[in-house]
Amino acid sequence: MVIPVHDVNPTRRTPWVTYALIAANLAVFLTMPGMADSLTGGASLAQTCRLDAFLGHWAAVPQELIHHTLPRLVPTGATGTGPQGAGCVIGPPDYDKSPELSVLTAMFLHGGWLHLLGNMLFLWIFGNNVEDRMGHLPFLLFYGVCGYAATYGFALLDPASRTPLIGASGAIAGVLGAYLVLYPRARVWVLVPFLIFLPLRLPAWLVLGLWFVLQAFYSYGGAVSADAGTVAYGAHVAGFLLGMLIAVPLRRGTPPPPEPPGILFGRRARQPRQAHW
């Protein structure tokens, strides 16, 4: 799997919405129980219980989205001791939850630093150009629509699931799909893990096309395997396809990205001296 680090595709205006989304995701992450210091080690039982209660309130749950029903018992955030030993206390919810609104709040929640930074890296690299082409407010609306479509698309695939869905990856997948349609020939600097991280400049259609193929493959594997993991690959596929579809009418009139000459592994190569007559 390649790791994108930069695209050769300058923008005409400052991508304020992209910056605001990154800042909002970081700010919300730092307010989640136990996440700010999650790099220092495993979470305690008390932190785990508080996080479970937090996610039960703010994360999107497929069963709630499809059936529009809330559970009678949820994690309360407290710890206790029972016949099975210490654990999280469950009880009736002391909050009102809108399943539809939980899709929006879940888009700003992440399960750890790696989850957050990976998503923000993709948004940072590819979001600015899509925002530049669409405009600030249309891009914000586009981002939200893709996030909702990705979440509901995954929920339809597993309507009985009680596993909370969190993360911005569904919305960001829509951004990647739009970028692929708008700038397929843009060059993207990536790191390829091959003994060492080898920097290469590849076309966007190859980088993002490979990413989508992997998501679709893992999504299919999850559909036929009981051990599908914790990543909602189906949401990525749904968001990506919708992003492509929305971007198709915008492709006409989109200026092609420049191809700067003399770029070699991140450094501008020296140009040969010219003789002046």
Buried (B, 14 or more C-beta within 10 A) or exposed (E): EBBBBBBBBEEEEEBEBBBEBBEEBBEBBEEBBBBEEBEEEEBEEBBBBBBBBBBBBBBBBBBBBBEEEBBEEBBBBEBEEEEEEEBBBBEEBEEEBEBEEBBBBBBBBBBBEEBBEBBBBBBBBBBBBBBBBBEBEBBBEBBBBBBBBBBBBBBEBBEEBEEBBBBBBBBBBBBBBBBBBBBBEBBBBBBEEEEEEEBBBBBBBBBBEBBBEEBBEBBEEBEEEEEBEEBBBBBBBBBBBBBBBBBEEBEEEBEEBEEEEEBEEEEEEEEEEEEEE
